Amino acid sequence: MNVANTNIVTGFQNYYGFTQQPFSLAPNTEFYVEIKPQLECFNVLSYALQAGEGFIKITGEVGTGKTLLCRRLLNSLQAEGIISVYIPNPALSPEALWRAMGHELGLQTKTLDIHQVQEKIQQSLLSFAQQGRAVVLVVDEAQCIPEDSLEALRLISNLEAESRSLIQIVLFGQPELDTLLAQHRFRQLKQRITYSAELKPMDDASLQHYIQQRMILAGYRGMPLFEKKALKLMVKATEGIPRLINIIAQKALLSAFGGGEQHVSEAHVRAAVNDTEGAKALNNKNRFYWREALLVMLLVSLVAIHEFS
């Protein structure tokens, strides 16, 4: 197949029967695959929120899927009629954090001073509580929150009615969040975190299931494409990090497509790994490695040109 003759993305998708890209890095919940690490964390979230706990913390290394889990939680809250206040970038001053909350709650606060903003938010939360509606504040990338703003979160969590908290808070962050919370000044806040969970990398079985399910969600209807040795190599190179798995799986599929081959081999994965920043370095013993590596680089360049043209 001459991959240069036509639209490279369309040709790639048609070759495998995909209706869309199977390993996009966008946190699209339509491509959510139920694997053990995600399920365990989501179960902790669901239980803690149903139990009415005030603070919940989810941590995980870069690329383990925290933002996708966060999006799944937000969709779940919406489906249940729970009001969510989403702060995707918490690098805000305490006042900006309060105002962002007000904006998410649909309040008009531009002409108000900070004390009026706080009072209006509390009134709004009391109103929701009287209606029997729960409110959940979800903070993504929480390791980036300034220390003064983290203290503001504790004050927000103090908003209570007679028998229950007016708002529950979920923090998603990298392990640096634990270091931040370990400071003596945040001991009160840390004691309020009643449930926490760590989003861990995938194991071997989860990786195989994840790859096949992502391809099915993208429209693929055939037998598994990745050979067993290719999958084992991917486990070793990615150490189970979903973001790296997505990148390498996509490049390996491109390599097999470019060579007109029906299966993704160890050589395709090896070439993809060595073309990927952050993947664990491998010894290049396969004699077809350089052919596959050049093919990967060519195809990735063509896809990039197509997407940005």
C-alpha positions as a printed Julia matrix, in Angstrom:
309×3 Matrix{Float64}:
   0.0     0.0    0.0
   1.34    3.44  -0.95
   0.53    5.45   2.17
   1.7     8.71   0.62
  -0.93    8.73  -2.14
  -3.95    9.6   -0.03
  -5.0    11.14   3.24
  -2.79    9.32   5.74
  -5.29    9.45   8.63
  -8.23    8.25   6.52
  -6.11    5.51   4.98
  -4.93    4.36   8.4
  -8.47    4.24   9.82
  -9.87    2.45   6.76
  -7.08   -0.15   6.91
  -8.16   -1.27  10.4
 -11.86   -0.4   10.15
 -11.59    2.42  12.67
 -14.21    5.16  12.69
 -11.93    7.35  14.8
  -8.46    7.3   16.31
  -8.31    4.55  18.99
  -5.47    5.92  21.08
  -6.01    9.67  21.19
  -4.55   11.36  24.27
  -7.68   13.48  24.8
  -9.5    12.46  28.03
 -12.61   11.32  26.11
 -14.96    9.39  28.39
 -16.41    7.61  25.33
 -13.1     5.71  25.31
 -13.19    4.89  29.0
 -12.11    1.26  29.57
 -12.95   -0.38  32.89
  -9.61   -1.63  34.21
  -8.74   -2.55  37.78
  -6.88    0.64  38.88
  -9.63    2.93  37.54
 -12.4     0.77  38.99
 -10.83    0.68  42.46
 -10.48    4.47  42.59
 -13.96    5.1   41.21
 -15.44    2.77  43.83
 -13.67    4.73  46.59
 -15.01    7.99  45.15
 -18.55    6.68  44.84
 -18.66    5.28  48.37
 -17.11    8.35  49.99
 -19.46   10.75  48.22
 -22.53    8.65  49.04
 -21.38    8.52  52.68
 -21.25   12.32  52.75
 -17.54   12.58  53.51
 -16.1    16.07  53.28
 -12.64   15.57  51.7
 -11.53   12.84  49.26
  -8.11   12.59  47.6
  -7.02   10.68  44.48
  -3.33   10.7   43.55
  -1.42    9.12  40.68
   1.73    9.52  38.65
   1.78   11.53  35.42
  -0.12    9.73  32.67
  -2.04    7.25  34.84
  -5.45    8.63  33.81
  -6.45   11.01  36.6
  -8.1    13.53  34.28
 -10.12   10.8   32.54
 -11.26    9.5   35.93
 -12.12   13.07  36.92
 -14.24   13.48  33.76
 -15.99   10.19  34.46
 -16.8    11.4   37.98
 -18.22   14.68  36.65
 -20.41   12.79  34.16
 -21.6    10.52  36.95
 -22.48   13.48  39.2
 -24.43   15.12  36.39
 -26.35   11.91  35.68
 -27.32   11.69  39.37
 -28.46   15.32  39.54
 -25.6    16.3   41.84
 -24.26   19.83  41.4
 -20.56   19.87  40.5
 -18.12   22.76  40.8
 -15.15   21.95  38.55
 -11.78   23.68  38.95
  -9.48   22.3   36.21
  -6.6    24.69  36.88
  -6.29   25.49  40.59
  -3.24   27.77  40.26
  -5.45   30.55  41.62
  -5.25   33.03  44.47
  -7.71   32.46  47.34
  -9.96   35.23  46.04
  -9.82   33.88  42.47
 -10.71   30.42  43.82
 -13.8    31.76  45.58
 -14.83   33.67  42.46
 -14.3    30.58  40.27
 -16.62   28.7   42.61
 -19.22   31.42  42.32
 -18.98   31.34  38.52
 -19.43   27.55  38.46
 -22.5    27.91  40.69
 -23.97   30.42  38.25
 -23.71   33.39  40.59
 -23.21   37.0   39.48
 -20.26   38.19  41.55
 -18.28   40.61  39.35
 -19.37   43.72  41.24
 -19.09   42.16  44.71
 -16.15   42.27  47.09
 -14.69   38.98  48.35
 -16.71   38.93  51.56
 -19.92   39.4   49.59
 -18.85   36.62  47.21
 -18.29   34.25  50.14
 -21.64   35.16  51.67
 -23.45   34.63  48.36
 -21.81   31.23  47.87
 -22.82   30.15  51.37
 -26.4    31.26  50.75
 -26.43   29.32  47.48
 -25.11   26.16  49.17
 -27.69   26.49  51.95
 -30.41   26.78  49.33
 -29.23   23.62  47.58
 -29.1    21.79  50.92
 -32.69   22.79  51.67
 -33.66   21.34  48.29
 -31.89   18.11  49.21
 -29.29   18.59  46.49
 -25.63   17.73  47.09
 -22.76   19.91  45.84
 -19.3    18.51  45.02
 -16.21   20.63  44.37
 -13.8    18.78  42.07
 -10.23   20.07  41.79
  -7.97   18.62  39.08
  -4.17   19.04  39.11
  -4.46   19.83  42.82
  -0.68   19.62  43.32
  -0.5    23.04  41.58
  -2.7    24.85  44.07
  -0.9    27.66  45.95
  -0.54   27.13  49.68
  -2.81   30.05  50.62
  -5.48   28.72  48.27
  -5.19   25.28  49.8
  -5.98   26.87  53.15
  -8.97   28.54  51.46
 -10.21   25.07  50.5
 -10.21   24.12  54.18
 -12.3    27.19  54.95
 -14.69   26.26  52.14
 -15.06   22.82  53.68
 -16.12   24.52  56.94
 -19.38   25.62  55.34
 -21.89   23.46  57.18
 -25.56   23.23  58.01
 -26.69   21.82  61.36
 -26.29   18.17  60.41
 -24.16   18.0   57.27
 -21.46   19.66  55.19
 -22.76   21.98  52.51
 -20.09   20.9   50.06
 -17.85   17.89  49.48
 -14.38   18.3   47.98
 -12.49   15.87  45.72
  -8.8    16.49  45.0
  -7.07   14.89  42.01
  -3.31   15.32  41.93
   0.15   13.96  41.33
   2.18   12.53  44.27
   3.5    16.05  44.93
   0.08   16.75  46.44
   0.94   14.39  49.32
   4.17   16.31  49.91
   2.24   19.56  49.99
  -0.33   18.23  52.44
   2.41   16.82  54.7
   3.38   20.34  55.78
   2.59   21.11  59.41
   0.37   24.08  58.52
  -2.02   21.78  56.65
  -2.46   19.2   59.41
  -6.09   20.25  59.98
  -6.93   19.83  56.31
  -5.09   16.5   56.08
  -7.06   15.14  59.04
 -10.27   15.91  57.16
  -9.31   13.67  54.22
 -11.27   10.6   55.28
 -10.82    8.63  52.04
  -7.92    8.56  49.62
  -6.79    6.27  46.84
  -3.84    5.92  44.48
  -4.4     5.46  40.76
  -1.81    2.81  39.94
  -0.37    1.73  36.55
  -1.9    -1.21  34.66
  -0.76   -4.79  35.07
  -0.13   -7.15  32.12
  -3.7    -8.47  31.89
  -5.2    -4.99  32.1
  -2.96   -3.71  29.3
  -4.06   -6.4   26.85
  -7.73   -5.79  27.7
  -7.27   -2.03  27.48
  -5.73   -2.09  24.0
  -8.35   -4.43  22.55
 -11.25   -2.48  24.07
  -9.93    0.87  22.84
  -9.74   -0.5   19.3
 -13.27   -1.91  19.56
 -14.56    1.46  20.76
 -12.87    3.0   17.7
 -14.74    0.62  15.37
 -12.41   -2.37  15.02
 -14.2    -5.73  14.73
 -11.44   -8.25  14.03
  -9.22  -10.56  16.04
  -6.5    -9.14  18.34
  -3.84   -7.37  16.27
  -0.99   -7.19  18.78
   1.18  -10.29  19.08
   1.92  -11.59  22.59
   5.6   -10.64  22.42
   4.62   -7.15  21.3
   2.33   -6.76  24.31
   5.0    -8.02  26.73
   7.45   -5.53  25.31
   4.9    -2.73  25.69
   4.34   -3.62  29.35
   8.08   -3.42  29.96
   8.57   -0.16  28.07
   5.55    1.73  29.45
   5.56    0.3   33.0
   1.77    0.3   32.74
   1.32    4.07  32.24
  -1.8     4.58  30.07
  -0.55    7.73  28.34
   2.6     5.96  27.14
   0.56    2.9   26.16
  -1.65    5.11  23.97
   1.3     6.77  22.26
   3.21    3.54  21.6
   0.15    1.53  20.53
  -0.77    4.23  18.0
   2.76    4.39  16.56
   3.05    0.6   16.41
  -0.25    0.38  14.51
   1.0     3.06  12.12
   4.17    1.08  11.54
   2.25   -2.11  10.75
  -0.09   -0.16   8.47
   2.82    1.42   6.63
   4.32   -2.0    5.97
   0.99   -3.47   4.88
   1.17   -6.07   7.65
  -1.8    -7.7    9.38
  -0.36   -7.95  12.9
   1.6    -5.66  15.19
   4.89   -7.38  15.96
   7.59   -6.92  18.56
   9.61   -5.0   15.95
   6.79   -2.5   15.44
   6.49   -1.9   19.18
  10.26   -1.67  19.63
  10.46    0.99  16.94
   7.55    2.9   18.52
   9.17    2.73  21.97
  12.44    4.12  20.72
  10.58    6.99  19.06
   8.74    7.93  22.29
   9.98   10.3   24.98
   9.45    8.95  28.49
   9.33    5.28  27.52
  11.81    2.9   29.11
  14.84    2.42  26.87
  15.2    -0.98  25.17
  18.08   -2.89  23.65
  17.58   -2.99  19.87
  18.4    -6.6   19.05
  15.79   -7.1   16.32
  17.38   -6.84  12.87
  14.24   -5.2   11.46
  14.33   -2.45  14.06
  15.8     0.33  11.93
  13.38   -0.32   9.06
  10.43   -0.1   11.45
  11.89    2.93  13.23
  12.26    4.88   9.98
   8.73    3.91   8.99
   7.34    5.07  12.33
   9.1     8.44  12.08
   7.87    8.95   8.51
   4.26    8.08   9.3
   4.14   10.11  12.51
   5.51   13.1   10.58
   2.86   12.68   7.87
   0.07   12.46  10.46
   1.38   15.59  12.21
   1.51   17.49   8.9
  -2.07   16.42   8.14
  -3.42   17.41  11.57
  -1.79   20.83  11.66
  -2.28   21.79   8.01
